[in-house]
Amino acid sequence: MRCILAPYRRGFVPSRILIADDHDGMRQMLKKSLEGHPGWAVLAEAKDGMEAVSLALELLPDVIILDPAMPQLDGLHATRNILSVLPDTPILLYTSHAWPTLLIEAVRAGVRQVVSKSAPVEHLIEAVEVALRGNGGDGSDDGRDGVKLAGSSSGSESAADTTASGQSSASRQPSASDQSSASRRRFRTSSSQE
C-alpha cells in the first residue's frame, strides 16, 4: 500500500485520486500523468482489488481508477464493494479488454466510464475531468448518462448504442418504461461523440 500526498499551499485541497492496477509500471505511468494535471494528487496506489476497497473506504478519494483484471478481487467486484458504502464516488475502469460484456457488467456495477489502455492517456485525463465535475464541481455534467467507452479500437459499438440488457438499440425499439434508464446506460465510443 502506498499513500502519498504532496504538500500543497495552505487552504488548497487538490482533487484526490486512488489508482489500482496490479502492474507497477502502469501505476507509475498513471501517477505521473495524473499528477501532471494542476490540482490533482494521487492519494494512494493499490496493487489489487482488496487493497483498493480498503484504501477507498479509509481515504475517501474524489475519484477512483481501477483495472478490472486484478488479483484477489477484480475491478468490477471492487466497484460494487466500494459503491455499496460510497455510492457517489465516481469509478473509472482503465482496461486492455473493452469487450461488450465487460461494458454491460460495468454499467451494472456502477462504473462511470470505461477507458481503453490502448487509447492516448488524454482520454483518461478527460474521463477524470468529467467525473470530478460531477463530484462536487459545477454540476454541469455528473457523468451519469451512461458508461462511455473512450479510446476503443473496435468500431463495433460505435455504430449503435448498447443497453445494459446487451441488445443493440438499432435492433429493438425501447419501451416507454426503459427509455429513461436506457438513456442513462448508453455506451458510446469517443469517436461517436466527436
Protein Blocks (a to p, Z undefined) as FASTA:
>chain_A
ZZddddddehiacdddddddfbfklmmmmmmmmmmpghiacfbacfbfklmmmmmmmnop
abdcddfbdghiafklmmmmmmmmmmmbccddddfblcfklmmmmmmnopabdcdfkbcf
klmmmmmmmmmmmnopnolagolnoccdehiabfklmmpccdfkopafklpccdfklmmm
mmmmcccdfklmZZ
